[in-house]
Amino acid sequence: MIKVEGTNMSNELRVGDHVEWYYEGGTTTGVITEKVTSEVMFRGYIRHASAKDPQFIIKSDSTNHLAMHKGSALRRVKKQKVQAS
């Protein structure tokens, strides 16, 4: 778990949390699927994660693609229910 800066202990990120992050096209949401605490190759790039500075793999709600971000780039949100039409 990582404590998000400026928040209290109840805002630690965990696998299963629904989060939002910014990207060049705006914002998107997804679910944390894995916490990474060691150096790893992801999409052709070495990501430098550690126990003190973990990164998170997130499955996008809109595309089902995987992304990896530091906890400081993520914001926990409530998952919105899709209404039937």
Order of alpha helices (4+ residues) and beta strands (2+ residues): beta-beta-beta-beta-beta-beta-beta-beta-beta
